[in-house]
Structure formats: structure tokens, C-alpha cells
Amino acid sequence: MQYRYVALTLCTLAFTATMVARLVISPVVPQITADFAVSKGTIGLALTGMWAAYALSQFPSGILSGRLGERRVILTALGLTATASTLLALAPSYPVFAITAVALGAGAGLHYSVATSFLARHFDQVGRAIGIHMTGGPIAGLLAPIAAAAVGVRYGWRPALLLGAAVAIPTFTLFWLRIDPTPPARPNVRMRSRFEVAPLRELLGRPQIRYTMFLSVGGAFSWQATASFLPTFLIEHHGYSAAGASVLFSGYFVVHGLTQPLLGTLSDRFGRDRIAAIAFGTGVLGYGSLVVGSGAVVLAAIPLVGLAMSWGAPVQSRFIDILGASERATGFGLVRTVYMTVGALGSVVVGSLSDVAGWRIAFGAVAAVLAFECLLTVYLVLEGRRPGADPI
């Protein structure tokens, strides 16, 4: 096998490991809330903290890769993920649980941006490579919910959370053995200089970056809400058992995984905006059906939601198209930090809305966000706006 495919396989596996550690939490949220005697909104706050820390790690990870090399940063991400997963399972109280969840997000967040820029140097068809790399999340979503639910029902939520460490440790070993050391791209550049405000403001102020960021915020908000609360929504709003909800949650990730490389490849051929519009439009139909439907309608909505949440393949490829080769690691990390930090509010907003107004309003808000994103993207496609134009 060519080395670049080995790298793609192991980067995808590493992304899977960092995702498993975070996704095993969702299926056992009801047990955690009962054990700590807290509300869903309170757990949503901890999960928002985790995802926000994950987002905030994206920019520093790119800077660290310039000083240390991609291999070291990805190995650090896997090591911290294993450690935090173990400590999360041992948390004696909710405050400790919340702080450890934040630490888990921060450690896991070191991986993605660095791995994406690493792969962009090895593949010309970057949309396809990003799409395959992103399947690490859906693979985790396929395996983690069912495994966590099964372990949680039999042994409790604490052993279920240890599954994150059980995946991260062997992945660390494989990556360490098979990936060659990567020399730092900018070993002599002071890290403080990479945090200067003017260059960061210039990058974020580019019209194409602003537009793509706007799309990413809405997509991230929806993804975070789904990853945090879809199983609980299915249990409490539609009456599914924990096992049944976990099967549907895994089904969502199966479709999500299959459609990531598909949408990435289609965006290489037909354009990022057109494919993003299809993803967001499918999300409006899928989440709307989850809110108002029942029975077979809910079953049919799950694949639509899976396709919709594959928006990242075309939209993130758009960022890579815009950024120059020398600024991809740092620049991509910066934009991910910004849009994912805002998007992380999806967990606390949807969790709090479910407490105050019910699940119909909570997931209806997700459908509304995607509807706005879809209308904007369709408008720009119909207007014939090109990537070089200022779309805002």
C-alpha cells in the first residue's frame, strides 16, 4: 500500500478514536443525569464545554504542528484522549465530570486540523481525502453508541466511558509505529508571533472566509446538538428504548459515514456551494420529520439527517480551496476554532430548550437553523456567485 494511503487510513482511525471518547457519553446521558441529580441543560453545559474546548484547540494545534511536526501533535491528541477518558469515568461529582469533559475536548481537538493539512499535502483530490478522513466520526458513531448503551445497561455509565481509552490506546500504538516522523514546517518561528492579532483579523476578514464560516457555524450548531441529544430525544420524545435509540443513532452515523466521501467527491466535481445546498436542504426535511413525524416517518428521517450532517465535506473543502498551502495548518485551525466554538452552543441551547419548552421546540430550532443556511446557499447558487466574489 502506498504510504499516503497508510497515512489516510491511520489519520482516519485516529479521528475515530478521538470521536469514540466523546460519543460514548450521549447514550448514557440519562444515567449520568440521574446519578449526579442534574438536569439535561446542566449536562448540555458540560458537553458544550467539551465541544468548545475541542474547537479552541484547533488553532493552537496548527501552530504546534509548525513547531513540532504533525506526527507528534496527533500522538499527543491520542494520548490525552486516553487519559481524559479514564479520568472522566472516575469522576466523583458533576463539577469534576464537567472539568474533565472539557479536558477531553481540548486533547481530542489537537488532531483534526493537523491531520487535514497533513493529508492535503499528499492528495490532489482534497475533497475526497477530507471526506474519507471525516468518516472517522461516523465510524465512531456506528460503534460507540451501541457499545456504550450495552455496557451502560449492564455495568453502568462509568465502564461505558472507558471505551474511549480502550480505542485510543491501541490507535496511539499503531500511529507511533507506522507513521514516519514529520519535520516541523516552521521550527524557528516564535509561537507568540502566530497569535498576533492583525494577521488573524486579516484572514478572518476575507469575504470568502466569512461566508464559509457562516455556513460552518450553522452546520456545527446542528451537528453538536445531534451528537449530544439525538438518543435522548428518541427516548423521551418518541418513546424508544435505550437500545432502540442507540441503534438508530448508529444508523444515523452509518449514513453519515457513507455520504461524507460521496459529498466530498461531488463537491470536487460540481462545486462546493451546490453540494452544501443539497446537504442543508436535506437537513430541513430530516429534522422537520423527526419533530412532527412518528413511526416509519422517524425511521425515514434518520438517513436524511445523516446525509445533512455530511455538510462538512464540501464546506471544509471550501476552506482548503481558499487557504494557501503555507497557511493551511494554522489558517484551517483558526477558522475551525471560531466556527466550532460558536457551534458548540448547540448542546446547551438544545438541552435547555428541551427542559423549558420540550423536545419539539428544541429540535425544531435545529431545523430552522438549517433552513436559513439552505436558503442562503441556494440564493447564492442561483445568483451565480463565484468563489472569488464577496458573497456577503
N, C-alpha and C positions, 0 to 999 in steps of 0.2 A: 504494500500500500504506500502511495506517495506520502511524504511527510506532511504536506498541507492537509491531507485528509485525516491523518492521525491527529494533527493539531485541532482540526474542526471537531472530530469525534470527542476528544478529551475536554475541549472547551465546553462543548455541549453537555458532557457528563458533569463537569464542574458546575455549570449553571443549574443542572438538575439537582445536584447535592445542596446548593445554597437555597434552592426553592423548596425542597422537601422539608428542610428545617423550619421554614416559615409556614408552609401549608398544612403541616400536621396539627397546627393549632386550631384551625377553623372547625374541623369535625367534632372537637371536644370542647368547644366554647360553652355549651350548656352545662357540662360538668365543672368547668372552671368557674363559671359564674356562681354555681351552687356551692362549690367548695369554699370560695372566698366571700360569698354572700355579697356580690356586687351586681350592678345592672349591666345590660348589654351595652349601653352607652359608655360605661366605665371600661369594659373590656375593649370596646371600639377605640377608646382613647389610647389604651396601651398598644393596640395594633396600629393606630395612626402613628404613634411614636416610633414603632418599629419600622414602618414603611418610610416615614420621614427621615429617620437615621439612615436607612438604605439609600434614599435619594441624596442625602447630604454627603454620602461617601463617594458619590460618582465623580465629582470634580477633583477632590484630593487624590483619588485613585489614579487619575490620569497624570497628575503631577508626580506621584510616587513612581509610576511606571517609567517616566522620563529619567528619574534618578537611579532607580533600582533595576529596571527591566521588567517586562510583563510577567515572566515566569515567577519571580519572587512575589509579586503582588498577588497573583492568583493563588499561589500556595498559602500566602498569608490569609487570604479570604477563606480558604477551606479550613485552615487550622482554627481560625477564630470562630467559624461557624460550628465546628465540632465542639469547641469549648463552651460556647454560649448555649448551645442546645442542651448540653449536660447540666449546666447551671440552671437553666430555665426549668428543667424537670424537677430540680431540687428546691425551687423557690418556696420558702416557708410562709410567705404572705403576699398579698396583692402588690404592695409597693415594690417588693423585691422582684416579683414577677414582671412588673411593668418596666423597671430599670433594666432587667436582663433582656427583655424583649427588644428594647432599644439597642442594647449592645449587640444582640444577634443581627439586627438590621444593619448596623454600622459595619460589622465584619463581613457579612454576606455582600454588602454593597460595593466592596472593593473589586469584585470580579467583573461585572458585565461590561462596563465601558472599556476597560483594559483589554478584555478578550475580543471585543468587537473591533477595536483599532488594530489589534494583533492579526485578526483574520483578514481585515481589509487589505493588509499588505501581501496576503498570499492568494487572494481571489480577485479576478476581474469582475465577475458577476456578483457584485457585493450584495444585491438584494436577495439572491438565492442563498448566499452564505449566511447572511443575517437571519433569514427565515429559518434555516436549518438550526443555527445556533439557538434561536429563540424556542425551538421545540423542546429544549431542556426544561422550560417551565411547564408545558403541557404534559411531558413525560412524568414530571414530579406530580402534577395534578392527577394523572391517571393512577399512580401507585399510592401516593401519600394518603389521600382521604380514606380509601378503603382499608388500608393497613392501620391508619390511626384509629378509625372507628372500631375495627375489630379488636385491636389491642386495648382501646379505651373501654369498651364494653366489658371485656374480660378482666383486665388488670387495673383500669383506672387511667386518668389522663396523664399522669406523670410518666409511666412507661411509654405511653404513646409519643410523647415529645422526645424521648430518647432516640426515636427512629432517625431524627435529623443527624445526630452524631454517628449512628450506625452506617449511614450512607456517606457522610463527609470524610470519615477516616480512611476507608479504602480508596476513595477517589483521590485524596491527597497523595496516597502512596503511588497510584498509577501515574498521576501527573508528574510527580517528582522523578519517576523512573524513565518516562517516555518522552518528555518534552525537553529539548535542548535548552541550555542556559541562553537567555536573551540579553544582549548587551544593552545598557542604558542608552536611550536616544540623546539625552541631554544631561550627562553626569556632572557637568561643571556649572550648570545654571542654578543659581540660588533659588530655593523654594519660595522664599519671600517675594522674589520678583514675579513669580507666577500668580501672585494674589493681588497685584497692582490693579487698581480699580479701572483706570482708563482703558486698557486693552479688553478687559472683561465687558465693560459697558459698550465698547465698540462692537464686539462680537454679538452680544445680545441685541444690539440696536439695529442690526442688519434686517431689512424688510423681510427677506425670505426666512431668516431665523425666527423672527417674531411670529409670522404666520404659522410656521411649522410648530413652534412652541405652543401656540394657542390650540391647535388640533391635539397636541400631545397631552395638554392639561386635562381636557375633557375625557380623552381616552384613558388616561391614568386614573382619574377620579372613578370612572366606571369599573375599571379593572380591579382597583383596590377594594371597592365596595363588594364586588362579586367574589373575590378571593376570600374576603373576611366573613361574609354573611350569607352566601348562597345556600349552604347546607342548613343553617338555622332558619332561613326564610322558608325553605321547602318543608322543614319540620313543623314550624309554628304556624305558617300561613296556609299550607296545603295539606298538613296532616301526615306527612311521610314519616316513617320510622327513621332512626339514625342510620341504619344500614341502607335503607332505600335512598335517603337523601345523599349519602356518600357515593352510592352507585351512580346517581345522576350527576353529582359533582365530578366524578371521574369521567363520565360520558362527555360532559362539557369540555374537559381537558383533552379528551381524545380528539374531538373535532378541532379544538384549538390547536393541537399539535399538528394535525394533518393539514390544516389550512395556512399555517404560518409560512412554510416554504412555498406553498401554492401562490399566496398573495404576494410574497416577495418576488417570485419569478414573473408573475403577471405585471407587477409594477415595473420590472425591468423592461418589459416589452411595451406596455400600453400607457405608462406614466403613473407617477405616484398618486396624484390627486384623484384620478378616476377610480383607482382601486380603493383608495381610502374612502371615497364617497360610497362605494358599494358596501364596505365594511360597516361604516356608521349607519347607513340606511337599514342594513340587516339587523343592527342592534336595536333600532327603534321598534321594529316588528317583533324581535325576540323578547325584549324586556316588557313591551306592551302586552304580549301574550302571557307572559308569566304573571303579570299583575291582574289581568281581567279574566284569564282563562282558568280551566281546571281539567283534570283527567288527561285525555290524549293531547289537548292543546298545550299543556305544560310539557309533556314529553316531546312534542314537536318543537317547542320553543328552545329547548336546551341546545340543539345543534346550531340554531340561529345565533344564540348568544356566544357559542364557541367561535363561530366564524367572525362575529363582530369584534370580539376581543383579540383578533389577529390583526387589528389595525396597526400594530407596532411595526410589522414588516415593511409596508410601504412608507409609513410616516418616518420611522427611524432611518430608512434608506435615504429619505429626502435630506435629512441632516448630513449624512455622509456625502451625498452629492454636492452639498453646498460648501462643506468644510474642506480646506486644503489638506494635502497629505501630512504636512508638518504640524497641523493643529488639530488633527482628529482625536488623538488621545485626550488632550486637555479640553478641547472645544466640545467634543461629544460628552465628556464627563460633566462639563459645566451646564450644558443645556439639559441633560438628564437630571442633574441636581435641582435645577429650577423647576422644571415641569413636574417632576415626581414629588418634590416637596409640597407643592400646591395640590397635586393629585392625591396625595396621601390623606387629605381631608375626607376622601370618600368613605373611609372606615368610620370615623367619628360622626360624620354627618348622617350617614345612612343608619348607623346604630342608634343615634339619638332620635332621629325621626321615627324609627320603629318603636321606641319607648313612648314617644309623645303622641304620634299620630297613627301608628300602625304600619304594617309592612306594605300595604297597598300604596301609601303615600311615599314611603321610603324608596321602594324600587321604582315607583313612578317618576321620582326625581332623576333616577339614572336614565330612564327612557327620555326624559325631557332634555337632559344634557346632550345625549347622543343625537336627538332630533335637531338641536341647534347646530351641532358640528356637521351633520349631514347637509343641512340647508346651506351653510356657508360653503362647504366644499362643492356641492352641486352648482351653486351660483357661480363660483369661480371657474368651474369647468365649462359651463355654458357660455360664460363671458369670454372664453378663450384666453384666460390669463396664463401667461407663460411663467416658468420658474424665475426668469430674470426680471420680471416686473414686480413692482411693490403691490402686494395683494391687499394691503390694509390701508 
